[in-house]
Amino acid sequence: YKDESDDTFFPAIYITEDTVLKRQTQALRDQGWAVIEISCAAIVRDGDAGVKEILRAIKFPYDIPTVGDPVGWTEEFIEDLHWLNLSKGVFVILKDYDVLFTPWNSPDHSEAKWMARHLQTVDDTLRYRHSQFAYGDYDPPYVLYGMEVSQEKLDTVLEFFEDRATIIEDFDEDNPG
């Protein structure tokens, strides 16, 4: 999948009914990973609800900026996450991603693109963030990301990503990362 900037992104799709995502998420939590679960159903309500949902999911510890575009700020916040313990890794999940593919949403699925861009931000930027201890040293966390999709909407989502998504059918119980 290529975005407007021609950046390539390979989404990881978890099928809701398979429960793989639920089991892997718990296994990673048990190992001390930071887990960020963003509800796409909350995003659909309106832009402000979407911003609040992302800030809730990342446990944003500061006041929400009052200048500029709050939607744009969320991409910057999710790139950083210095307030979370990422020493084991971070797993970012778009829960119920398929709700963004409904007849009343825009024909170009702009909300789905916006949320995919957030995951792409995590994938591209977060893993290369600077360590909080020294600007010259990098402290890249392990980053996993995924989208939860129902079996019913799977074909629509795969078509949206031009069949370049990976369906996660299972994981190594002993090494869930």
N, C-alpha and C positions, 0 to 999 in steps of 0.2 A: 504494500500500500504506500503510495506517495502522497504527501500533503502538498499544499499550495507552494511551499518552498522547495519542493522536489526532494524532501528528506524521506528516506525509506524507513518503514516501520513494519514489524512483523508481529501482529497481535496474537496473543495466546488466549484461546477461547476455552472456557470451561462450560460444559453443558449442565444446567441446573439439576436435571433429573438424575445425573450420574453420581452426585454427592462427592465427587473427587475434590472439588474446591473446598467444601466444608471440612473434609478430612485433612487435606494438605494444610489449610489455614490453621487448624488446631495443632497439627504437628509442628508447624513453624512457631506458633505462639509458645508451645511447650519448650522449644529450644531457645526462646528469648528474642525472636525476631519481632520487629515493629510491624504491625499489620494495620494498614489503612484501608478501610472499606467505605467507598463512596456510593451512596444510593442514587442511582440514575432516576428513580421515581421522584425523588425530591427535586432533582434538577429540572424535571419537566414542568413542575408547577409554575415557576417564573425565575427570572435571572437572579433576583435577590435571594430566593430560597436556594438556588444553586450555589451561590457564593457562600452562604451560611452553611450549607451541607459540606462543602469542601473544607471550610475552616473547622467545622466540627470534627470531620474525619481525620484531619491532620493534627488535631488537638492544638490549634493555633493559640499561643499564650499571650498575644498582644492585642491591643485595641485595633479594630478594623480601620484602615486608612480612610480618611474622609475626602481626600483629594484624588483626582484621577479616576480611572475606570476600575471599579472593584473586581470586575470579571477578569481584567488583565492582571491584576495583582495576584490572583490565585495561582497563575502559572509561575510567578516568581516565588511565591511562598512554597509551592510544592517542589521547587527546585532545591530548596535550602534544607529545611527540616532540622536545623541544628539543635532544636530544643528536644528532639526525640533521641532515644538511645538506638542508634543504628549499628552498634558494634557487631551484632550477629547478622544483620541484614534487614531489608524492608520489603514487604510484599504489599503492593498497591493493587486493589481490586475494584473494578467497576461492577457493582452488584446490579442485577436486573438491567443490563445494558440494552436488552432488546426493547424496553419500553420507549427507547428513542426512535424506534422504527414503527410508527403508527400512521394511519392515514391523515390525521390532523396535523402532523409535523410538516415542516417545509419539504418540498420535493427533493431538495439536495441533501436532506438529513444534516442540516447545519449543527444541530445539537450533538448528534453522533460524532461529527467531525471535531467539534469543540472538545468533547470528552476524550476522544482518541488522541487529540493534541496534548491533553494533560498527561496521558500515559506516556506519550512520546517524549514529553519534557522530562518525566521521571527517568525514562530509559536513556535518553541522550545526555542529560545534564547532571542529574543527581549522582550518578555513579562516578562522576569526575569532579565532584565538589572539593573545595579546599578543606583541609583539616582545620579544626578550630584552634589548633595549637601553633601552627606555623604556616604562613602564607605560601611558602615554597614547597611544602610537603603535601602530598595528596593522601587522603584517607578515604578511598572509595569503598562504600558499602556494597555488599551483595544486593542486587536489585532484582526482584521478580515482579511481574505484573500480569494481570489477567482480566478478562471480561467474562462475566457470567451471562449466559444466553440460554433461553429455553429451547428445547428441541423444536418446538413449533416455529420459532423465528430464526433458526440456525441458517437455513438457506438464504434468507434475506440478508443476514449479517455477513455471511461468506461472500455473497454477491457484492455487497457494499465494499468489502476489502479486496475485491477482485480475485477471490480464491487464494489469497496469499496469507491467510491466517493459519495458525496451527491449532488444532484441537488437542487439548490435553486430556488424554484418556486415563492416565494413571500416573503415579509418582512412586519413587523409592521410599518406602516407609522408614527405612533407616537413615536416609539422607534426603529429607523432603525439600531441601534447597536446591 
